[in-house]
Amino acid sequence: MKNNQTCQRFIYKLQSKRLARADWNLSLPLSAALHNKNDVVAAGDSQLLRWIMELNGNEDLDKEVTSLKLQLKELKKTAKGEDSKKRVKELYKKLYDFQYQKDCIYLIMDSAKDYHRANKGFSINGIRYHRLLGTNGGVKKSTITYVSERVYETVKKRMENGRDLNKKLVPAKLEAYQALICSSSVPVTMPRIVVVKDCFVSWKEDVILIRDEDGTEPDMSYKKDYEITYCDSDGYGFMSPEYSKLINKELNGLSAEDKTITGVNTRFAWTKGMLFTFDFVEFARKINHENYMIEDVWGTPRDVRNFDVILTASMVKLWDSYNSLEHFLCCSMENHYQFSVSKTTPLKLEHVRNANYQFLQTYEFTEEEIQKLCEPTIEELKGALCMDWGKTLVFLKGMYLEEDQLDGLNNDFIKALMIDKGMMDDPFLLSKVYGMIKKRIQMAAKGSIQLSGNYAIVSGDLYSLAQSVFGLPVTGLLKPGEVYHRYWLDQGVSEIACFRAPMTCHNNIRKRSVVHSQEMDYWYQYNQTGLILNSWDSTCDALNGADKDSDSFFTTNNEIILNNTRNVPAIECVQRQAEKIIPDEAALIKANLLAFGDEIGSITNRITSMIELQSSFEKNSPEYRILEYRIMCGQHYQQNSIDKAKGILSKPMPRYWYDRPACHQLPESTEEEKEFKKLCISIAADKKPYFMRYIYPDLMNEYKKYTIDSNKKCIRRFQMSLKDLEQTQNHTPEQAEFLEYHQKFMPTSNNLSTVNRICLLFEKNFAHFLTDRKNETSFDYTVLKSGVCYQKSDYKKIQNIKKEYDDTMKLYQQTVKTMRLNKEETAANRAMMRMKFRSACESICPNPLVLCEILLDMCYTTNKSRQFVWDICGDTIIQTLLKKNNNIIHYPAMAAPEAAGAFKYGGETFIMKEKKLGKEERL
């Protein structure tokens, strides 16, 4: 999705202890915050920020920022003397001031005490702040959104949107619905909206039922022909083909042409969910015998021809807080809500994606199957390691790079390599490539291996929802066990396996038949990149409670996966209902406090440890069976963690399942209790699996230190290395005892589980992959230079900025590792840092060619980091390289095996192609 936003918004993100130290009245100018570590974060455009900009009279912020950037660009072309430097500095300050949203702040709570104090109000730079809300993602990290008192009343009124304030609600749910205004989104043309009832279906199916009872552990029972009632339209609705074409053009520009888009994830007042393109007017004409009348969720008859979009009740969370459709829309317009899109379905689906270890861990593969499963990834890595120009580019940019994608490539070292083959000799570039290869090996070692397949956003049976909308009996077109997936149909595939993280057990995997018919092809014609599920089985429940508000499934046709996928019943977790009240501020704050911290990850890790431990026991042993029960209960405890955030009293996972000291505290007054205690000690999942060293850096460091220390002890005691001792036959009692204690106190669990075996395979293949490479190669960096002169005084001033940059990057890399930031957070924060240091450098030396010359001499004449020059002057380097290479860029494209100049990589054939970039493509 092409974002219409041209500039980033900056927001302060501070820890509460910092405010507490300043007696809740902090002075922190923007210039100081930008130089501090992690005080300022980038925020995506959202309804909340659009309201704030409107209230500040900054509705044309993007235009203002674009104008400033153009002024900077023109000034840098002709910059000379101190006046130019001063002007550049002024423009950057103005740019920062425009982008800084001082009326909004994120506060990370260091304690409940701080949270209660912050809610009494605090000041930053003389601005008083008021608690607004906690987002779903924010409260998991103990982070709350505050806004200035100047805008609070207006924002609060708009957020409530004229709802019935006397209606009882679950506080945590209300907070989650309110937080929709914080979702990053792009406004689109306001459609004509109607809201209808959801499509409910019921059927009978064999399931495993898990519920909390009076005992310490959950009750699990097998239920045959269990009746399931299900909302098949949970989280999705329809948009007309005409509206689909309109917003596709708005979101994707001219590249959309006159095409529809499969679906969009929407935001509006109290509204969240997917809209899939479906011709409901045509459905009324053909299937409903030209009867175009439907009934909206309030019971009012409506002519479907008068609407562009059909929302379901599950999408409009508080629809029943309004008297009618007109009442809801009137309030929404009065409160300045914009119909927006937060995500779109992709225009194309990939052919290959990397798996998640959770997808693989419950399979029982043979050694031969693991070898075959990992072969494509191993071959990909071996191809990259040969450092051939073409193969390296395939590794860096993927197998499916097309000519029309070249225009949007970042101006980075990869693009430089695509322009000039000689860049393969640049030590900086080589270190970056090797770093990426190393990272890919580490990813593979934790189960992220290549599988044929892709992720697709799921919907229910569109035909079923259409029948429900028009009051017809719901039959759908798909039968139990069937899906419609245009991508796999085009590949001639008839069966796929479906996955969705987080996963707990094999019951979360489903094999489904890919089917089609003439009727399906007609009614699903606009759904080119989605996955359409049938209405008559428990696929969503099986995949850990998926819904259709933009959840994605990974699907694959991999033969080994399909052959080893077992058909086991879905797990149904009996949920408790939270009490509904009339929420006040105190109830919402209480809900936040209950939700602080994210237990889902910890629960999932404990289950993974149980799966790994289970592999060490015989299948029919008591240990294996009890671990199987506990693993299956993992889904229930994940749900309990979610319920806790809603204020529901729910039981946590028993501590003695994963904590050995807790096992020792179990009672043993009877023989039965003694046996149970002994069993629990033997199956306590208190260690992370071996492969998780590649997920948690601290665990890797602990493991390395332990093995180094053990090896030293082994050499001292037995005059041989630990590895030699392990391979020795007929150990002495002392040696056997040493090895026993070595394993007992090992920081990781090293049983031969499926993912541990995958990990060992990659370690075996690539243990010494960098030992033969040289640290430096002969490279003449003047190829990157334009030959202009510069002043030594500017060089010295910029040297100080580079020192600060090096310190900042070192700390930032540590933060990324320890906090395990996601890709979006990492990219946004990285972009902010680049802008901060670029503005500092350009304030000293505005001319881009002169600045690039300084930084190239500064970074390429020492062995220190060269990332600085690429971060600050990457655009200039690329323009220089293009100028010296006749504006030609090269790229690998798939080809027939007999093509001239072809080379093999990852089982596919490629040739190198070239394209001459036009002036607009070089900017």
NORKA-V704251 format. One record per pair of residues at least 12 apart in sequence whose C-alpha atoms are under 7 Angstrom apart, sorted by sequence separation. I is the first residue (numbers start at 0). GAP is how many residues later the second one is. D is the distance in Angstrom with one decimal. If there is no record, write none. Layout:
I_GAP_D / I_GAP_D
//
This chain:
118_12_5.9 / 132_12_5.5 / 207_12_6.8 / 208_12_5.3 / 247_12_6.4 / 262_12_5.4 / 263_12_6.8 / 291_12_5.6 / 463_12_4.2 / 497_12_5.2 / 896_12_5.7 / 131_13_5.8 / 207_13_5.7 / 208_13_6.2 / 244_13_6.0 / 247_13_6.0 / 262_13_4.2 / 291_13_6.8 / 462_13_5.2 / 496_13_5.6 / 497_13_6.2 / 613_13_6.3 / 855_13_6.3 / 895_13_6.4 / 130_14_6.5 / 131_14_5.1 / 207_14_4.6 / 208_14_6.7 / 244_14_5.5 / 261_14_5.8 / 262_14_6.1 / 462_14_6.5 / 496_14_4.4 / 662_14_6.4 / 854_14_5.4 / 894_14_5.6 / 130_15_4.4 / 131_15_6.3 / 206_15_6.1 / 207_15_6.0 / 244_15_4.4 / 261_15_5.7 / 460_15_6.2 / 495_15_5.7 / 496_15_6.3 / 636_15_6.5 / 893_15_5.7 / 894_15_5.0 / 71_16_6.6 / 129_16_5.4 / 130_16_6.6 / 206_16_5.4 / 243_16_5.1 / 244_16_6.8 / 260_16_6.9 / 296_16_7.0 / 412_16_6.5 / 495_16_5.5 / 636_16_6.2 / 893_16_4.3 / 894_16_6.1 / 128_17_6.1 / 129_17_5.5 / 205_17_5.7 / 206_17_6.6 / 243_17_5.9 / 494_17_5.8 / 495_17_6.6 / 609_17_6.4 / 662_17_6.2 / 892_17_5.3 / 893_17_6.5 / 128_18_5.4 / 129_18_6.0 / 205_18_4.3 / 494_18_4.5 / 662_18_5.7 / 891_18_6.1 / 892_18_5.6 / 71_19_6.9 / 128_19_4.2 / 129_19_5.8 / 158_19_6.5 / 204_19_6.6 / 205_19_5.0 / 206_19_6.6 / 240_19_6.2 / 493_19_5.7 / 494_19_5.5 / 891_19_5.7 / 892_19_6.3 / 127_20_5.6 / 128_20_5.3 / 204_20_4.6 / 205_20_5.8 / 493_20_4.7 / 891_20_4.6 / 892_20_6.7 / 126_21_6.5 / 127_21_5.7 / 203_21_4.8 / 204_21_5.2 / 493_21_6.7 / 609_21_6.6 / 659_21_6.1 / 851_21_5.6 / 890_21_5.7 / 891_21_6.1 / 129_22_6.8 / 203_22_5.2 / 204_22_6.6 / 889_22_6.6 / 890_22_5.4 / 67_23_6.8 / 203_23_4.4 / 280_23_6.6 / 889_23_5.6 / 890_23_6.1 / 202_24_5.7 / 203_24_6.0 / 280_24_6.1 / 606_24_5.6 / 659_24_5.8 / 851_24_6.9 / 889_24_4.2 / 13_25_5.9 / 201_25_7.0 / 202_25_5.5 / 488_25_7.0 / 658_25_6.0 / 888_25_5.5 / 889_25_6.4 / 12_26_5.3 / 201_26_5.4 / 202_26_6.9 / 297_26_5.9 / 657_26_4.8 / 658_26_6.9 / 659_26_6.6 / 887_26_6.5 / 888_26_5.4 / 11_27_5.6 / 12_27_5.7 / 67_27_6.7 / 201_27_4.3 / 606_27_6.3 / 656_27_5.3 / 657_27_4.4 / 658_27_5.4 / 848_27_6.8 / 887_27_5.6 / 888_27_6.4 / 11_28_4.6 / 12_28_6.4 / 200_28_5.8 / 201_28_6.0 / 541_28_4.7 / 655_28_6.7 / 656_28_6.4 / 657_28_4.8 / 847_28_6.7 / 887_28_4.3 / 10_29_5.6 / 11_29_6.3 / 200_29_5.4 / 482_29_6.5 / 484_29_6.5 / 509_29_6.9 / 540_29_6.8 / 541_29_6.2 / 886_29_5.6 / 887_29_6.1 / 9_30_6.3 / 10_30_5.5 / 64_30_6.4 / 199_30_5.6 / 200_30_6.5 / 481_30_5.5 / 482_30_6.1 / 483_30_5.6 / 886_30_5.7 / 9_31_5.7 / 10_31_6.4 / 199_31_4.5 / 200_31_6.6 / 480_31_5.3 / 481_31_4.8 / 482_31_5.1 / 483_31_5.7 / 540_31_6.9 / 9_32_4.8 / 10_32_6.7 / 198_32_5.9 / 199_32_5.8 / 388_32_6.8 / 480_32_6.2 / 481_32_6.0 / 482_32_6.3 / 483_32_6.4 / 537_32_6.7 / 8_33_5.7 / 9_33_6.0 / 108_33_5.4 / 197_33_6.7 / 198_33_5.6 / 243_33_6.3 / 481_33_6.5 / 508_33_7.0 / 7_34_6.2 / 8_34_5.3 / 107_34_5.6 / 108_34_6.1 / 198_34_5.4 / 507_34_4.9 / 508_34_6.5 / 837_34_5.3 / 7_35_6.7 / 8_35_6.6 / 107_35_4.3 / 197_35_5.8 / 506_35_6.3 / 507_35_4.7 / 602_35_6.6 / 7_36_6.9 / 106_36_5.4 / 107_36_6.6 / 238_36_5.7 / 240_36_5.7 / 507_36_6.3 / 105_37_6.4 / 106_37_5.4 / 235_37_5.3 / 236_37_6.3 / 237_37_4.9 / 238_37_5.9 / 239_37_5.7 / 240_37_6.4 / 833_37_6.1 / 105_38_5.7 / 106_38_6.5 / 234_38_4.8 / 235_38_4.6 / 236_38_4.9 / 237_38_5.0 / 238_38_4.9 / 239_38_5.7 / 240_38_6.1 / 599_38_5.8 / 833_38_6.7 / 105_39_4.8 / 234_39_6.4 / 235_39_5.7 / 236_39_6.3 / 237_39_5.8 / 238_39_6.1 / 239_39_5.5 / 104_40_5.9 / 105_40_6.3 / 135_40_6.1 / 237_40_5.9 / 239_40_6.9 / 104_41_5.3 / 133_41_6.8 / 134_41_6.2 / 502_41_6.8 / 599_41_6.6 / 103_42_5.8 / 104_42_6.3 / 132_42_6.6 / 272_42_5.4 / 485_42_5.6 / 486_42_6.6 / 598_42_6.4 / 103_43_4.4 / 271_43_5.3 / 476_43_6.8 / 485_43_6.6 / 499_43_5.9 / 797_43_6.2 / 878_43_7.0 / 102_44_5.3 / 103_44_6.4 / 134_44_5.1 / 270_44_5.4 / 271_44_6.8 / 498_44_6.7 / 702_44_5.9 / 102_45_4.8 / 133_45_6.8 / 270_45_4.4 / 484_45_6.6 / 701_45_6.9 / 132_46_6.7 / 269_46_5.6 / 270_46_6.1 / 484_46_5.0 / 269_47_5.4 / 483_47_6.2 / 484_47_6.4 / 269_48_6.2 / 483_48_5.1 / 482_49_5.7 / 483_49_6.7 / 482_50_4.9 / 593_50_6.7 / 594_50_4.3 / 793_50_6.5 / 482_51_6.0 / 593_51_5.3 / 793_51_6.8 / 481_52_6.1 / 605_52_6.7 / 499_53_5.2 / 593_53_6.8 / 479_54_6.3 / 498_54_5.5 / 499_54_6.3 / 590_54_6.4 / 6_55_6.0 / 478_55_6.0 / 497_55_6.1 / 498_55_5.1 / 590_55_6.5 / 5_56_5.7 / 380_56_7.0 / 477_56_5.0 / 479_56_5.0 / 480_56_6.8 / 497_56_5.7 / 498_56_6.4 / 590_56_6.3 / 4_57_6.6 / 478_57_6.6 / 479_57_5.3 / 497_57_4.6 / 6_58_6.6 / 496_58_5.4 / 497_58_7.0 / 689_58_5.2 / 187_59_6.4 / 475_59_6.8 / 495_59_6.1 / 496_59_5.5 / 688_59_5.5 / 689_59_5.6 / 794_59_6.1 / 495_60_5.4 / 496_60_6.6 / 622_60_6.6 / 686_60_6.7 / 687_60_5.4 / 688_60_4.7 / 689_60_5.3 / 789_60_6.0 / 495_61_4.8 / 506_61_5.7 / 686_61_5.4 / 687_61_6.0 / 688_61_6.3 / 788_61_6.7 / 187_62_6.9 / 494_62_6.5 / 506_62_6.3 / 686_62_5.6 / 787_62_6.1 / 268_63_6.1 / 506_63_5.6 / 572_63_5.7 / 785_63_6.8 / 506_64_6.8 / 690_64_6.8 / 789_64_7.0 / 242_65_6.1 / 496_65_6.3 / 690_65_5.4 / 787_65_6.9 / 689_66_6.1 / 239_68_5.4 / 268_68_6.2 / 577_68_6.5 / 690_68_5.8 / 784_68_6.1 / 238_69_5.8 / 239_69_6.4 / 267_69_6.4 / 577_69_6.5 / 238_70_4.4 / 267_70_6.3 / 577_70_5.4 / 237_71_5.7 / 238_71_6.3 / 267_71_5.1 / 460_71_5.8 / 237_72_5.0 / 266_72_6.1 / 267_72_6.4 / 376_72_5.9 / 457_72_5.9 / 458_72_6.3 / 459_72_5.6 / 460_72_5.6 / 612_72_6.8 / 236_73_5.6 / 237_73_6.7 / 266_73_5.0 / 376_73_5.6 / 455_73_6.6 / 456_73_5.2 / 457_73_4.7 / 458_73_5.0 / 459_73_5.0 / 460_73_5.3 / 236_74_4.9 / 265_74_5.7 / 266_74_6.0 / 375_74_6.5 / 455_74_5.2 / 456_74_6.1 / 457_74_5.8 / 458_74_6.2 / 459_74_6.2 / 460_74_6.0 / 236_75_5.6 / 265_75_4.5 / 266_75_6.9 / 373_75_6.4 / 455_75_5.8 / 457_75_7.0 / 459_75_6.5 / 609_75_5.4 / 235_76_6.6 / 264_76_5.6 / 265_76_5.9 / 608_76_5.5 / 263_77_6.4 / 264_77_5.6 / 611_77_6.3 / 264_78_5.0 / 608_78_6.5 / 234_79_5.5 / 235_79_6.5 / 263_79_5.9 / 264_79_6.0 / 605_79_6.7 / 608_79_5.5 / 780_79_6.9 / 233_80_5.6 / 234_80_5.1 / 263_80_4.3 / 608_80_5.9 / 262_81_6.0 / 263_81_6.2 / 262_82_5.4 / 261_83_6.1 / 9_89_5.7 / 10_89_6.1 / 356_89_6.3 / 458_89_5.3 / 8_90_4.8 / 9_90_4.5 / 10_90_5.6 / 356_90_4.4 / 457_90_5.8 / 7_91_6.5 / 8_91_6.0 / 9_91_5.9 / 10_91_6.9 / 15_91_6.2 / 355_91_6.1 / 356_91_6.2 / 543_91_7.0 / 8_92_6.6 / 12_92_6.1 / 13_92_6.5 / 14_92_5.8 / 15_92_5.8 / 177_92_6.9 / 354_92_6.8 / 355_92_5.2 / 457_92_6.8 / 10_93_6.6 / 11_93_5.2 / 12_93_4.6 / 13_93_5.2 / 14_93_4.6 / 15_93_5.2 / 16_93_6.3 / 176_93_5.8 / 354_93_4.8 / 456_93_5.7 / 457_93_6.2 / 783_93_5.8 / 10_94_5.9 / 11_94_6.3 / 12_94_5.8 / 13_94_6.0 / 14_94_6.2 / 15_94_5.9 / 353_94_5.2 / 354_94_5.4 / 456_94_5.7 / 457_94_5.8 / 785_94_6.7 / 14_95_6.7 / 353_95_5.0 / 354_95_6.3 / 456_95_4.2 / 457_95_6.9 / 27_96_6.8 / 28_96_6.9 / 353_96_4.5 / 354_96_6.4 / 455_96_5.1 / 456_96_6.5 / 783_96_6.4 / 24_97_6.0 / 25_97_6.2 / 26_97_5.7 / 27_97_6.1 / 352_97_5.6 / 353_97_6.0 / 454_97_5.9 / 455_97_5.6 / 783_97_6.4 / 15_98_6.2 / 23_98_5.1 / 24_98_4.7 / 25_98_4.7 / 26_98_4.8 / 351_98_6.4 / 352_98_5.7 / 454_98_5.4 / 455_98_6.6 / 23_99_6.2 / 24_99_5.8 / 25_99_6.3 / 195_99_6.9 / 196_99_6.8 / 351_99_5.7 / 352_99_6.5 / 454_99_4.3 / 195_100_4.5 / 196_100_4.9 / 351_100_4.4 / 352_100_6.0 / 453_100_5.5 / 454_100_6.5 / 503_100_6.7 / 194_101_5.6 / 195_101_4.4 / 350_101_5.9 / 351_101_5.1 / 352_101_5.6 / 453_101_5.9 / 193_102_6.7 / 194_102_5.8 / 350_102_5.4 / 351_102_6.2 / 452_102_5.5 / 350_103_6.3 / 452_103_4.4 / 503_103_6.4 / 349_104_5.6 / 451_104_5.7 / 452_104_6.8 / 348_105_6.4 / 450_105_6.9 / 451_105_6.6 / 451_106_6.3 / 450_107_6.8 / 344_112_6.8 / 193_113_6.6 / 192_114_5.8 / 195_114_7.0 / 197_114_5.5 / 191_115_4.8 / 192_115_6.3 / 193_115_6.5 / 194_115_5.8 / 195_115_6.3 / 196_115_5.7 / 197_115_5.8 / 191_116_5.1 / 192_116_5.0 / 193_116_5.2 / 194_116_4.7 / 195_116_5.0 / 196_116_5.4 / 197_116_6.7 / 190_117_5.7 / 191_117_6.2 / 192_117_6.1 / 193_117_6.1 / 194_117_5.4 / 195_117_6.0 / 190_118_6.4 / 194_118_6.4 / 504_126_6.4 / 503_127_6.6 / 504_127_6.0 / 503_128_6.8 / 503_130_6.0 / 503_131_6.0 / 47_133_5.3 / 46_134_4.9 / 47_134_5.7 / 45_135_6.4 / 46_135_6.3 / 615_135_6.0 / 45_136_5.4 / 614_136_6.7 / 45_137_5.5 / 614_137_6.6 / 45_138_4.6 / 612_138_6.6 / 614_138_5.3 / 44_139_5.1 / 45_139_5.3 / 611_139_6.5 / 43_140_5.0 / 44_140_6.0 / 176_140_7.0 / 358_140_6.5 / 611_141_5.2 / 361_143_6.3 / 361_144_5.6 / 357_145_5.9 / 189_149_5.6 / 186_151_6.0 / 187_151_6.0 / 186_152_5.7 / 187_152_5.5 / 186_153_4.0 / 185_154_5.2 / 186_154_6.3 / 184_155_5.7 / 185_155_5.2 / 184_156_5.2 / 185_156_6.4 / 163_157_4.9 / 184_157_4.1 / 162_158_5.2 / 163_158_6.8 / 183_158_5.8 / 162_159_6.3 / 161_169_5.9 / 160_170_5.8 / 160_171_6.2 / 160_174_6.2 / 293_175_6.5 / 293_176_5.4 / 157_177_4.8 / 348_180_6.3 / 347_181_6.5 / 3_182_6.8 / 346_182_6.9 / 2_183_6.6 / 345_183_6.7 / 344_184_6.8 / 279_186_6.8 / 368_191_6.8 / 362_201_6.7 / 232_227_6.1 / 231_228_5.9 / 232_232_6.6 / 445_245_5.3 / 444_246_6.6 / 445_246_6.5 / 2_248_6.8 / 277_248_6.7 / 445_248_6.1 / 1_249_5.6 / 276_249_5.9 / 0_250_5.9 / 1_250_5.2 / 276_250_6.9 / 0_251_5.9 / 441_252_6.0 / 261_264_5.8 / 261_265_4.8 / 198_266_5.8 / 259_266_6.9 / 261_266_6.0 / 261_267_6.4 / 261_268_6.8 / 198_269_5.5 / 195_273_6.8 / 273_275_5.1 / 272_276_4.2 / 273_276_5.9 / 272_277_6.6 / 264_285_6.4 / 231_303_6.1 / 446_308_5.9 / 445_309_6.8 / 446_311_6.5 / 234_312_6.5 / 235_312_5.8 / 446_312_7.0 / 233_313_5.9 / 234_313_4.9 / 235_313_5.7 / 444_313_6.4 / 445_313_6.0 / 233_314_5.7 / 234_314_4.1 / 444_314_4.1 / 444_317_5.7 / 202_333_6.5 / 0_343_6.4 / 426_349_5.5 / 426_350_6.0 / 425_351_7.0 / 424_352_6.0 / 424_353_6.6 / 425_353_5.6 / 424_354_5.6 / 207_361_6.3 / 206_362_5.0 / 207_362_6.2 / 208_362_6.0 / 209_362_6.3 / 210_362_6.1 / 205_363_6.1 / 206_363_5.2 / 207_363_4.8 / 208_363_5.0 / 209_363_4.9 / 210_363_5.2 / 206_364_5.9 / 207_364_6.0 / 208_364_6.0 / 209_364_6.2 / 206_365_6.6 / 369_388_6.8 / 364_389_6.9 / 363_390_6.8 / 362_391_6.9 / 360_393_5.6 / 360_394_5.7 / 359_395_7.0 / 356_398_6.7 / 169_408_6.4 / 169_409_6.3 / 169_410_4.6 / 168_411_4.5 / 169_411_6.3 / 167_412_5.2 / 168_412_5.3 / 170_412_5.5 / 167_413_4.5 / 168_413_6.1 / 174_413_6.8 / 167_414_4.5 / 168_414_6.7 / 166_415_6.2 / 165_416_6.1 / 170_416_6.2 / 171_416_6.6 / 170_417_5.5 / 171_419_5.4 / 170_420_6.5 / 209_426_6.9 / 427_438_6.4 / 138_453_6.2 / 141_454_4.9 / 139_455_6.2 / 140_455_6.4 / 141_455_6.3 / 138_456_6.0 / 139_456_5.0 / 140_456_5.7 / 138_457_5.1 / 139_457_4.5 / 133_458_6.7 / 139_458_4.9 / 411_458_6.9 / 411_462_5.9 / 415_462_6.1 / 418_462_6.9 / 410_463_5.8 / 418_463_6.6 / 410_464_5.5 / 410_467_6.2 / 418_469_6.4 / 418_470_4.6 / 417_471_5.6 / 418_471_6.0 / 417_472_5.0 / 171_473_6.9 / 417_473_6.3 / 171_474_5.0 / 400_492_6.7 / 393_498_6.3 / 392_499_6.9 / 389_502_6.4 / 390_514_6.3 / 406_514_5.6 / 382_522_6.0 / 389_522_6.8 / 379_525_6.6 / 379_526_4.7 / 378_527_5.6 / 375_530_6.1 / 91_747_6.4 / 88_754_5.0 / 87_755_5.6 / 84_758_5.3 / 87_758_6.8 / 84_759_6.1 / 84_760_6.8 / 84_761_6.2 / 78_767_5.9 / 78_768_5.7 / 75_770_5.0 / 76_770_6.0 / 75_771_4.8 / 75_772_6.5 / 41_786_5.7 / 41_787_6.3 / 40_788_6.1 / 41_790_6.9 / 33_802_7.0
//
